[in-house]
Amino acid sequence: MRRNSAYKGENQPKAPRGRKVTVKEQGTLLPFLLQLLNEQSKSSVKMMLSKGQISVNGKVTSQFNTPLEPNDIVNISYERGKVAFNNPLLKIVWEDDSLIVVNKKEGLLSVSTTRVKERTAFHILSDYVKKSDPRNKIFILHRLDRETSGLMMFAKNRKVQETLQSNWNNMITQRSYVAVVEGRPERDTDLITSFLTENAQMQVYVTAEGNGKEAITRYRVLQSNESYSLVDLELETGRKNQIRAQMQSIGHPIAGDYKYGADTDPAGRLMLHARKLYFIHPETGEEMCFETRTPDAFVSLAK
């Protein structure tokens, strides 16, 4: 099994087919393209724009009214391109034909609820893949809480979703988080094993053995000033609100997590971030390894 930090194809890519044109007069993009590609229909030219096949000065654009100045370079690709993705709440870390790995900001729901339908990672990515082809879809693999930031992934077809979900514990080789917790845990490192269940208010809590689902988390204190501690948490199981409930149960709730016993909110957010995601690619068999930086606010608060 090979390990990759990002997908790398083994074959050298073919030179893309296309056309590069220097703009001579000031104008806007669509009229320029219609005149240049006068052998094609207006709908065909618009389709090329929507599919990311047009770039201006090296930047892909799908906007009909993109302004053009003399000496701008317009590149026309005759191969289907990828639509540019830009969203302040979500960054695509990596993508291939099977999966999308993203870095989600706090405050964004992973999937819709009865109250929120459109402002979700799922909806944003669904819109993105449909710009390349209206038949495209994405499929849920796992979730992050609204106020948790960090790495998560979605499948791009049903087969990949089913393969990963049915073999989750074997194919997800590492999921780790960083968090700032209140106080300093008695032990610098420990394995928390407990049983979790959920009450009528949809709050998860530790219960007696046999009355819930087993949850296992290993934590390690990275730095501490006694008031707050920065801890690394590695999941061995993936229960709902597992980290939040277990840290509360040992008397060190996550800062900003009033739902799970926190007394303080020093950063105006739940201080939990999904930092590492390693998994076996369901198509290539390679171990894919993704990591993000620990948020600066987390590090400074626990100094």
URURCOR-V315006 format. One record per residue. RES is the residue in one small letter. PHI is phi in degrees with one decimal (* if undefined). Layout:
# URURCOR-V315006
res=RES phi=PHI
res=RES phi=PHI
This chain:
# URURCOR-V315006
res=m phi=*
res=r phi=-92.2
res=r phi=-115.4
res=n phi=-125.7
res=s phi=-84.3
res=a phi=-159.3
res=y phi=-68.1
res=k phi=-131.5
res=g phi=-69.0
res=e phi=-86.0
res=n phi=-93.8
res=q phi=-67.8
res=p phi=-68.3
res=k phi=-75.3
res=a phi=-62.6
res=p phi=-67.0
res=r phi=-83.7
res=g phi=-176.0
res=r phi=-148.0
res=k phi=-117.5
res=v phi=-131.0
res=t phi=-93.1
res=v phi=-73.4
res=k phi=-104.0
res=e phi=-130.8
res=q phi=-65.4
res=g phi=178.7
res=t phi=-124.3
res=l phi=-67.4
res=l phi=-62.0
res=p phi=-59.2
res=f phi=-60.2
res=l phi=-67.2
res=l phi=-63.5
res=q phi=-72.8
res=l phi=-68.9
res=l phi=-105.1
res=n phi=-67.9
res=e phi=-82.2
res=q phi=-105.9
res=s phi=-73.6
res=k phi=-60.6
res=s phi=-65.7
res=s phi=-66.3
res=v phi=-65.8
res=k phi=-62.4
res=m phi=-64.0
res=m phi=-61.4
res=l phi=-61.5
res=s phi=-66.0
res=k phi=-97.0
res=g phi=73.5
res=q phi=-95.9
res=i phi=-119.8
res=s phi=-131.0
res=v phi=-121.3
res=n phi=54.1
res=g phi=85.0
res=k phi=-110.7
res=v phi=-65.5
res=t phi=-138.1
res=s phi=-118.2
res=q phi=-87.1
res=f phi=-63.2
res=n phi=-99.3
res=t phi=-56.3
res=p phi=-70.8
res=l phi=-121.3
res=e phi=-121.5
res=p phi=-53.0
res=n phi=79.3
res=d phi=-62.6
res=i phi=-108.6
res=v phi=-103.9
res=n phi=-110.5
res=i phi=-114.3
res=s phi=-96.9
res=y phi=-97.9
res=e phi=-117.4
res=r phi=-60.4
res=g phi=-100.3
res=k phi=-97.5
res=v phi=-72.1
res=a phi=-62.2
res=f phi=-117.2
res=n phi=-148.4
res=n phi=-145.8
res=p phi=-66.8
res=l phi=-100.2
res=l phi=-151.4
res=k phi=-122.0
res=i phi=-79.8
res=v phi=-85.1
res=w phi=-163.7
res=e phi=-154.2
res=d phi=-139.1
res=d phi=-73.1
res=s phi=-108.9
res=l phi=-143.1
res=i phi=-127.0
res=v phi=-104.7
res=v phi=-128.2
res=n phi=-112.9
res=k phi=-93.2
res=k phi=-80.8
res=e phi=-64.5
res=g phi=97.1
res=l phi=-105.5
res=l phi=-67.2
res=s phi=-72.8
res=v phi=-135.2
res=s phi=-71.8
res=t phi=-124.3
res=t phi=-64.5
res=r phi=-94.5
res=v phi=-117.6
res=k phi=-110.3
res=e phi=-98.8
res=r phi=-86.8
res=t phi=-136.8
res=a phi=-60.3
res=f phi=-60.8
res=h phi=-67.6
res=i phi=-60.5
res=l phi=-72.6
res=s phi=-61.5
res=d phi=-60.9
res=y phi=-62.9
res=v phi=-70.0
res=k phi=-73.0
res=k phi=-68.6
res=s phi=-79.8
res=d phi=-160.7
res=p phi=-57.3
res=r phi=-82.2
res=n phi=-67.2
res=k phi=-140.4
res=i phi=-124.1
res=f phi=-134.8
res=i phi=-71.6
res=l phi=-112.3
res=h phi=-159.1
res=r phi=-135.5
res=l phi=-117.7
res=d phi=-58.0
res=r phi=-50.6
res=e phi=-89.4
res=t phi=-94.9
res=s phi=-101.3
res=g phi=120.7
res=l phi=-80.3
res=m phi=-151.2
res=m phi=-140.6
res=f phi=-128.9
res=a phi=-86.1
res=k phi=-108.0
res=n phi=-153.9
res=r phi=-64.5
res=k phi=-61.8
res=v phi=-64.9
res=q phi=-58.2
res=e phi=-65.0
res=t phi=-62.5
res=l phi=-69.9
res=q phi=-67.8
res=s phi=-78.2
res=n phi=-126.3
res=w phi=-54.6
res=n phi=-65.8
res=n phi=-88.2
res=m phi=-88.6
res=i phi=-90.5
res=t phi=-86.5
res=q phi=-158.9
res=r phi=-131.3
res=s phi=-132.9
res=y phi=-124.4
res=v phi=-120.1
res=a phi=-147.7
res=v phi=-104.9
res=v phi=-110.4
res=e phi=-75.3
res=g phi=75.3
res=r phi=-126.5
res=p phi=-57.1
res=e phi=-59.5
res=r phi=-106.4
res=d phi=-70.2
res=t phi=-147.9
res=d phi=-164.1
res=l phi=-109.7
res=i phi=-96.9
res=t phi=-121.8
res=s phi=-151.4
res=f phi=-116.3
res=l phi=-115.7
res=t phi=-140.7
res=e phi=-127.4
res=n phi=-92.2
res=a phi=-66.7
res=q phi=-89.0
res=m phi=63.1
res=q phi=-106.3
res=v phi=-85.1
res=y phi=-149.0
res=v phi=-77.0
res=t phi=-129.2
res=a phi=-68.9
res=e phi=-55.5
res=g phi=94.4
res=n phi=-100.0
res=g phi=-155.5
res=k phi=-96.0
res=e phi=-66.4
res=a phi=-129.0
res=i phi=-130.1
res=t phi=-135.8
res=r phi=-105.1
res=y phi=-119.7
res=r phi=-145.9
res=v phi=-75.6
res=l phi=-92.2
res=q phi=-161.5
res=s phi=-157.5
res=n phi=-120.9
res=e phi=76.3
res=s phi=-74.0
res=y phi=-137.9
res=s phi=-130.2
res=l phi=-90.4
res=v phi=-124.4
res=d phi=-97.6
res=l phi=-128.5
res=e phi=-111.2
res=l phi=-83.0
res=e phi=-103.9
res=t phi=-132.6
res=g phi=-125.9
res=r phi=-84.0
res=k phi=-59.2
res=n phi=53.6
res=q phi=-57.5
res=i phi=-64.2
res=r phi=-62.6
res=a phi=-70.1
res=q phi=-72.1
res=m phi=-67.2
res=q phi=-62.3
res=s phi=-66.2
res=i phi=-98.8
res=g phi=85.9
res=h phi=-135.4
res=p phi=-64.5
res=i phi=-71.7
res=a phi=-57.5
res=g phi=85.5
res=d phi=-101.3
res=y phi=-60.4
res=k phi=-61.5
res=y phi=-117.2
res=g phi=91.4
res=a phi=-69.5
res=d phi=-100.1
res=t phi=-130.4
res=d phi=-140.7
res=p phi=-70.8
res=a phi=-117.0
res=g phi=69.1
res=r phi=-163.0
res=l phi=-69.9
res=m phi=-90.8
res=l phi=-137.2
res=h phi=-138.6
res=a phi=-79.4
res=r phi=-94.1
res=k phi=-126.8
res=l phi=-143.5
res=y phi=-115.5
res=f phi=-154.1
res=i phi=-86.0
res=h phi=-66.1
res=p phi=-67.7
res=e phi=-101.7
res=t phi=-98.8
res=g phi=79.7
res=e phi=-81.2
res=e phi=-86.5
res=m phi=-97.8
res=c phi=-124.6
res=f phi=-127.2
res=e phi=-138.9
res=t phi=-123.7
res=r phi=-70.6
res=t phi=-68.5
res=p phi=-53.1
res=d phi=-56.7
res=a phi=-61.7
res=f phi=-67.0
res=v phi=-66.6
res=s phi=-67.8
res=l phi=-69.2
res=a phi=-99.1
res=k phi=-69.1
